[in-house]
Amino acid sequence: MSTSREEILKRVRTALKDVPDDEGARNQPADRGYRRESRMSTEDRVRQFAEHVNEYNARVTRLKESELVESIIASCARENVSKLVVPAGINENWLPRDQAGLTLLQDGPEPLSYQQLDESDAVLTGCYLAVAQTGTIVLNGGAGQGRRVLTLLPDFHLCIVRTDQIVGIVPEAFSGLDKLVKESGPPITLISGPSATSDIELDRVEGVHGPRRLEVFIVD
Amino acid sequence: MNTKSTTKHPKFEKSARSYLDNSQLRRNIRHATTTICEKRKAVVEEMPDWEELRESGRQVKEKVMRNLDRYLLQLEESVQKAGGVVHWARDADDANRIIVDLVKQKGESEVVKVKSITTDEIGLNKALAEEEIVALETDLAELIVQMAGDEPSHILVPAIHKNRSEIRELFREKLGDLELSDKPAELADAARLYLRKKFLSAKIGISGGNFAVAETGTVSVVESEGNGRMCITLPDTLISVLGIEKIIPTWQDFEVFMQLLPRSSTAERMNPYNNFWTGVTEGDGPQEFHLVLLDNGRTNVLADEAGRQTLHCIRCSACLNVCPVYERTGGHAYHSVYPGPIGAILTPQLRGLEDESAASLPYASSLCGACYEVCPVKINIPDVLVHLRGKVVAQKKRSGGFRAKTDPEHIAMRMMARTFRSRSRYERAQKFARVGQRLFVRDGVISKLPGRLSGWTAMRDLKPIPRQSFRDWWRVRS
């Protein structure tokens, strides 16, 4: 194994004999003339985020925190959800407790099995960040988001985004994750709309293997 | 070097001809590429800093290539620190052996795969099949291609050459679902049902990767369907194969590439799912992660200063969609997993110019430059094409010995060079040609030259030399 390693490194070094030896040490940074901050007002960010999520054919509702539980119950009823998965560490105030016909499946302390998740109808999570420019939700497995599989097997994902979590543009999102990745390296998933494919004649179809429906609640 | 494929492929100009006759194929491809080009244009135009992003992307990739040994070692260290295992593969055989051994160690006979051109390049599925391991493609288009026993024809949309009714027929036959309509949504649903069971029981997932971060060891897979998430999340073991050129230096660099790639590739602001994982994480996803770093000819590309930029490619496929040649021939004519303009420069460099099929690819272009215009990392494809054409000619001369030196085309080119060096010789030649061409001009063009010269008119009509040149006109005028 180590022979392949040495050989590849040798080939690389031979291939790069035109590059001055001290170039690596000088570590010349690349030009970054693109926008790194958006300077959008909160209101503009929220509006653009909602607009762009909507364009992916996901449902978007903006509401007050006090209206949240009621809206979640309404969505679950509309989509015939009877088993709702909730990750560990989710805000207790968001949960529709004691709702007839709606069972909450809590992940943790005992983890839910793949089978339980596959047989569930929906999952309710928060998020780490959201991006207005692209209508993207960022999950990092933190409290209220759960393991990656939780937002993968259920067919319907309900995601709660606080307005103060929405950044303007893509570089702001990656900057926001930089420290975390370097410190603990959690798995990170960017979600932009429901799963989709354009593999047949480049016609976009929403809903393949990941959740086929996505609903985002933007909470002020 | 063991990078050459064992099967001998025909030259591009030969196979292109047969694909040009397939009008269904041409319709399918034109429809698809036209649609995606329009969408791409719209999402690129809403970016005020697109050119700055392209330039940053180019610079970051250039820096990676010029310091590749250092970044490879840094990546290895980061992945190991995060709990992953790093393997190095000189060529396809090396990589396939590493993966087959890993699967055998686990005692598994089936793996689920995320679409990966790199694994197509090394013929992984075949190598696994030889060891009686079933590799199940889970990307819808790859599944279609695999079921049809076909080859991919596009980087992003491997089944671009098939239309919905052809796919319905295939699914009816292979999945036994006779009620299936040809609606893309229904076809996607059939694939969902079929693959869900496979995902839930899979023990090993195999993926490629779009980027690997030297600084943190993070690997990323960008996708749309969620099959990538399934393969990366559900199995106990994940094996990812990445070409050594897929490195980016820092996490921060994602802010450049995650803007360039989706808009250039699927023509979306962002594709549905982007996955980033750093080694293994307790309680979330596979607990064993193997990263296979593949050379397979990439260091040959790196050694050519003019061709080196080919390795900057992030596999978006924008160049395929705008290419007038690709639009007419489709991907199969290139006989490579990398078709289109990027394939025309990458394949000959990976396989070497001794491979006649690969050496014909730099000519599969009109040098119109549309590919360079859309390339998100500014690879100057026309420049590299011309550079490679020069190398092809030099290679022919070298390998041909005396016969190549006395080849009439070679002699004609030398005489031409002599003529063009002197004004009097040039003007005399023009006069002769004006008389000589009379035999061949029909309706104002020369569309067929005889004998040895026929090659010049095989692909295009020539303009005859006009009765009066600019210099003649200028002389008369004053």
Boltz contact constraints between the chains, C-beta under 6 A:
constraints:
  - contact:
      token1: [A, 4]
      token2: [B, 88]
      max_distance: 6.0
  - contact:
      token1: [A, 4]
      token2: [B, 90]
      max_distance: 6.0
  - contact:
      token1: [A, 4]
      token2: [B, 94]
      max_distance: 6.0
  - contact:
      token1: [A, 5]
      token2: [B, 88]
      max_distance: 6.0
  - contact:
      token1: [A, 7]
      token2: [B, 90]
      max_distance: 6.0
  - contact:
      token1: [A, 8]
      token2: [B, 88]
      max_distance: 6.0
  - contact:
      token1: [A, 8]
      token2: [B, 295]
      max_distance: 6.0
  - contact:
      token1: [A, 9]
      token2: [B, 69]
      max_distance: 6.0
  - contact:
      token1: [A, 11]
      token2: [B, 299]
      max_distance: 6.0
  - contact:
      token1: [A, 12]
      token2: [B, 68]
      max_distance: 6.0
  - contact:
      token1: [A, 12]
      token2: [B, 69]
      max_distance: 6.0
  - contact:
      token1: [A, 12]
      token2: [B, 299]
      max_distance: 6.0
  - contact:
      token1: [A, 13]
      token2: [B, 69]
      max_distance: 6.0
  - contact:
      token1: [A, 15]
      token2: [B, 299]
      max_distance: 6.0
  - contact:
      token1: [A, 15]
      token2: [B, 302]
      max_distance: 6.0
  - contact:
      token1: [A, 15]
      token2: [B, 303]
      max_distance: 6.0
  - contact:
      token1: [A, 18]
      token2: [B, 305]
      max_distance: 6.0
  - contact:
      token1: [A, 19]
      token2: [B, 66]
      max_distance: 6.0
  - contact:
      token1: [A, 24]
      token2: [B, 67]
      max_distance: 6.0
  - contact:
      token1: [A, 24]
      token2: [B, 70]
      max_distance: 6.0
  - contact:
      token1: [A, 30]
      token2: [B, 56]
      max_distance: 6.0
  - contact:
      token1: [A, 30]
      token2: [B, 59]
      max_distance: 6.0
  - contact:
      token1: [A, 30]
      token2: [B, 60]
      max_distance: 6.0
  - contact:
      token1: [A, 31]
      token2: [B, 56]
      max_distance: 6.0
  - contact:
      token1: [A, 31]
      token2: [B, 59]
      max_distance: 6.0
  - contact:
      token1: [A, 32]
      token2: [B, 56]
      max_distance: 6.0
  - contact:
      token1: [A, 33]
      token2: [B, 52]
      max_distance: 6.0
  - contact:
      token1: [A, 34]
      token2: [B, 49]
      max_distance: 6.0
  - contact:
      token1: [A, 34]
      token2: [B, 52]
      max_distance: 6.0
  - contact:
      token1: [A, 34]
      token2: [B, 53]
      max_distance: 6.0
  - contact:
      token1: [A, 35]
      token2: [B, 49]
      max_distance: 6.0
  - contact:
      token1: [A, 114]
      token2: [B, 200]
      max_distance: 6.0
  - contact:
      token1: [A, 134]
      token2: [B, 269]
      max_distance: 6.0
  - contact:
      token1: [A, 134]
      token2: [B, 270]
      max_distance: 6.0
  - contact:
      token1: [A, 136]
      token2: [B, 270]
      max_distance: 6.0
  - contact:
      token1: [A, 141]
      token2: [B, 284]
      max_distance: 6.0
  - contact:
      token1: [A, 147]
      token2: [B, 284]
      max_distance: 6.0
  - contact:
      token1: [A, 148]
      token2: [B, 233]
      max_distance: 6.0
  - contact:
      token1: [A, 148]
      token2: [B, 284]
      max_distance: 6.0
  - contact:
      token1: [A, 148]
      token2: [B, 285]
      max_distance: 6.0
  - contact:
      token1: [A, 149]
      token2: [B, 233]
      max_distance: 6.0
  - contact:
      token1: [A, 152]
      token2: [B, 229]
      max_distance: 6.0
  - contact:
      token1: [A, 170]
      token2: [B, 255]
      max_distance: 6.0
  - contact:
      token1: [A, 170]
      token2: [B, 258]
      max_distance: 6.0
  - contact:
      token1: [A, 170]
      token2: [B, 259]
      max_distance: 6.0
  - contact:
      token1: [A, 171]
      token2: [B, 255]
      max_distance: 6.0
  - contact:
      token1: [A, 174]
      token2: [B, 254]
      max_distance: 6.0
  - contact:
      token1: [A, 174]
      token2: [B, 255]
      max_distance: 6.0
  - contact:
      token1: [A, 178]
      token2: [B, 251]
      max_distance: 6.0
  - contact:
      token1: [A, 181]
      token2: [B, 216]
      max_distance: 6.0
  - contact:
      token1: [A, 181]
      token2: [B, 251]
      max_distance: 6.0
  - contact:
      token1: [A, 185]
      token2: [B, 82]
      max_distance: 6.0
  - contact:
      token1: [A, 185]
      token2: [B, 278]
      max_distance: 6.0
  - contact:
      token1: [A, 187]
      token2: [B, 277]
      max_distance: 6.0
  - contact:
      token1: [A, 187]
      token2: [B, 281]
      max_distance: 6.0
  - contact:
      token1: [A, 187]
      token2: [B, 284]
      max_distance: 6.0
  - contact:
      token1: [A, 188]
      token2: [B, 276]
      max_distance: 6.0
  - contact:
      token1: [A, 189]
      token2: [B, 275]
      max_distance: 6.0
  - contact:
      token1: [A, 190]
      token2: [B, 274]
      max_distance: 6.0
  - contact:
      token1: [A, 192]
      token2: [B, 270]
      max_distance: 6.0
  - contact:
      token1: [A, 192]
      token2: [B, 272]
      max_distance: 6.0
  - contact:
      token1: [A, 193]
      token2: [B, 272]
      max_distance: 6.0
  - contact:
      token1: [A, 195]
      token2: [B, 225]
      max_distance: 6.0
  - contact:
      token1: [A, 195]
      token2: [B, 226]
      max_distance: 6.0
  - contact:
      token1: [A, 195]
      token2: [B, 272]
      max_distance: 6.0
  - contact:
      token1: [A, 196]
      token2: [B, 224]
      max_distance: 6.0
  - contact:
      token1: [A, 196]
      token2: [B, 272]
      max_distance: 6.0
  - contact:
      token1: [A, 197]
      token2: [B, 140]
      max_distance: 6.0
  - contact:
      token1: [A, 197]
      token2: [B, 188]
      max_distance: 6.0
  - contact:
      token1: [A, 197]
      token2: [B, 224]
      max_distance: 6.0
  - contact:
      token1: [A, 197]
      token2: [B, 225]
      max_distance: 6.0
  - contact:
      token1: [A, 199]
      token2: [B, 140]
      max_distance: 6.0
  - contact:
      token1: [A, 199]
      token2: [B, 141]
      max_distance: 6.0
  - contact:
      token1: [A, 199]
      token2: [B, 157]
      max_distance: 6.0
  - contact:
      token1: [A, 200]
      token2: [B, 164]
      max_distance: 6.0
  - contact:
      token1: [A, 200]
      token2: [B, 167]
      max_distance: 6.0
  - contact:
      token1: [A, 200]
      token2: [B, 184]
      max_distance: 6.0
  - contact:
      token1: [A, 200]
      token2: [B, 187]
      max_distance: 6.0
  - contact:
      token1: [A, 201]
      token2: [B, 163]
      max_distance: 6.0
  - contact:
      token1: [A, 201]
      token2: [B, 164]
      max_distance: 6.0
  - contact:
      token1: [A, 202]
      token2: [B, 32]
      max_distance: 6.0
  - contact:
      token1: [A, 202]
      token2: [B, 35]
      max_distance: 6.0
  - contact:
      token1: [A, 202]
      token2: [B, 36]
      max_distance: 6.0
  - contact:
      token1: [A, 203]
      token2: [B, 184]
      max_distance: 6.0
  - contact:
      token1: [A, 205]
      token2: [B, 184]
      max_distance: 6.0
  - contact:
      token1: [A, 205]
      token2: [B, 185]
      max_distance: 6.0
  - contact:
      token1: [A, 205]
      token2: [B, 188]
      max_distance: 6.0
  - contact:
      token1: [A, 208]
      token2: [B, 188]
      max_distance: 6.0
  - contact:
      token1: [A, 208]
      token2: [B, 192]
      max_distance: 6.0
  - contact:
      token1: [A, 208]
      token2: [B, 225]
      max_distance: 6.0
  - contact:
      token1: [A, 208]
      token2: [B, 226]
      max_distance: 6.0
  - contact:
      token1: [A, 209]
      token2: [B, 192]
      max_distance: 6.0
  - contact:
      token1: [A, 209]
      token2: [B, 225]
      max_distance: 6.0
  - contact:
      token1: [A, 209]
      token2: [B, 226]
      max_distance: 6.0
  - contact:
      token1: [A, 209]
      token2: [B, 227]
      max_distance: 6.0
  - contact:
      token1: [A, 209]
      token2: [B, 230]
      max_distance: 6.0
  - contact:
      token1: [A, 210]
      token2: [B, 226]
      max_distance: 6.0
  - contact:
      token1: [A, 210]
      token2: [B, 229]
      max_distance: 6.0
